[in-house]
Amino acid sequence: MSFYHSTRSETNSVTSKQAILTGIAPDGGLYVSDELGSTRLSLETVCSQSYHQTAALVLGTLLSDYSGEELTRCVDAAYGSQWDTTAVCPVTPLGTDWLLELYHGPTCAFKDVALQMLPQLMGVARGANGEKIMIVTATSGDTGKAALDGFAGVDGMGVTVFYPAGKVSDIQRLQMVTQLGGNVAVCAVNGTFDDCQGQVKRVFADRALAERLSERGVVLSSANSINVGRLAPQVSYYFDSYAQLVRREAIRPGDEVTFCVPTGNFGDVLAGYYAKRMGLPVRRLIVASNANDVLTDFLTTGVYDRRRDFHKTISPSMDILVSSNLERLLYFASNGDCELVSSLMGDLAEKGVYTVPESVMEEIRSVFSCGRADDAATRETILNTWRELDVLIDPHTAVAKHVLDATPNDGTERICLSTASPYKFCADVLSALGEVTDGMNGFACMDALEKLTGTVAPPQLSGLRAGTVLHDDVCDPERVGAFVESACARVFL
Ligand SMILES: *Cc1c(COP(=O)(O)O)cnc(C)c1O
């Protein structure tokens, strides 16, 4: 059985099912298991099996209180026909490097890999007669739709999403307001993303609301990227992409590879570190940041300092100043020093800055490299990758590609993670290719991008044209709690 405890204290252990249902530990830390790395996966096995089999193997290793049968059911439900390729996360050539395409799911962003799986894992964990769970989330664009799609139609669960009115792209808004399912709710908020997030935090802290819902057998939960149930599924594609390179005879089993990861909350690249601890031959993990380069500075200096300006960039899913999942790396790199992690996180909360001891930084730097790309470099990379390699990439992927190109080649095969379809960010991709997009809506940009490049928009996005708007609620920030309560009443009664 895998037992999980907080990164900040070892006193209370829970099973992985409990960790997945709770999300965050009661002391504010993240759930970790000291068994990470005690089981190493056989490369021979991984190289001879499908994505689905590898996903079940990885999950069975990290979440060992789930039965093999339960996990096979979860994997089949999460990675079925809603993906546009049975490979799930295919690897394709990118010049002399490789592109790991993580955007073939129902919402065309890498969040699908985790958010198609999390609801399945939660569903098994809550059991047939458990409390009903309402997921509540604020979104600046990508996460909301991925959560809606993942939780839609799952028994005993519902999902409510708030987005800032007028502040998400046309395509992102349409993705959310056309969402089908009797257990979903979507509401625009008159305010910013921070207003949405602030209000959602207040909803979670509202004891009176929690009691009223509890009387009806309902609890609120989040689908936050610190949940073990989001982290674990992401480890699979590190192993599977390695297997694909072996099958292409680009590497032999045992050869080391390097991954470059466009990073925001540090969940994606941390999954690569988990894969390394589980036996994947990883030479280096390169953390690529946009102009919000707090991680580049941290990896260079050992000082994490969030006291800086926030930049709104063309890779918005990486516009983050506090990379929550970094706390797990600090735990493992310090050999499980809860006291250290707890004091660093205390510094972050009180002063906005912490300094990691040099011995821990040495361990981190032995695996992690870093680099940054501002918007100008991102645009230039989109243009050059298209012109020179005939590969169309989105702005998040372009950040990673720029950083990979700037990193001296260490002789390993190198894999650049691609986290979104370029068609999710049509306007910015088009303008990077030198087109004028003033006054064009999302679909006009989509048409223009198809015409210019001869590529085809994914049907998940072009099909939105025919979608019916099912959610037109708009509320003021102070009404967010009331909206959640009425959504619970509608979904569960
Ligand atoms: C969320 C997201 C990222 C960042 O991933 P983290 O796990 O938060 O580091 C990068 N690209 C896209 C498109 C995303 O949606």
The ligand as a Tripos MOL2 file, in Angstrom:
@<TRIPOS>MOLECULE
LIG
   15    15     1     0     0
SMALL
NO_CHARGES

@<TRIPOS>ATOM
      1 C1         -0.9220   24.2570  -17.5710 C.3       1 LIG1
      2 C2         -0.1370   24.4540  -18.7910 C.ar      1 LIG1
      3 C3          1.2740   24.5420  -18.7730 C.ar      1 LIG1
      4 C4          2.0830   24.5180  -17.4850 C.3       1 LIG1
      5 O1          2.0890   23.2680  -16.8590 O.3       1 LIG1
      6 P1          2.4690   23.1600  -15.3110 P.3       1 LIG1
      7 O2          2.1920   21.7570  -14.9450 O.co2     1 LIG1
      8 O3          1.5450   24.1170  -14.5880 O.co2     1 LIG1
      9 O4          3.8930   23.5480  -15.1550 O.co2     1 LIG1
     10 C5          1.9430   24.6950  -19.9840 C.ar      1 LIG1
     11 N1          1.2790   24.7730  -21.1490 N.ar      1 LIG1
     12 C6         -0.0690   24.6980  -21.2100 C.ar      1 LIG1
     13 C7         -0.7490   24.8160  -22.5350 C.3       1 LIG1
     14 C8         -0.8270   24.5330  -20.0490 C.ar      1 LIG1
     15 O5         -2.1720   24.4620  -20.1300 O.3       1 LIG1
@<TRIPOS>BOND
     1     1     2 1
     2     2     3 ar
     3     2    14 ar
     4     3     4 1
     5     3    10 ar
     6     4     5 1
     7     5     6 1
     8     6     7 2
     9     6     8 1
    10     6     9 1
    11    10    11 ar
    12    11    12 ar
    13    12    13 1
    14    12    14 ar
    15    14    15 1
@<TRIPOS>SUBSTRUCTURE
     1 LIG1         1 GROUP 0 **** ****
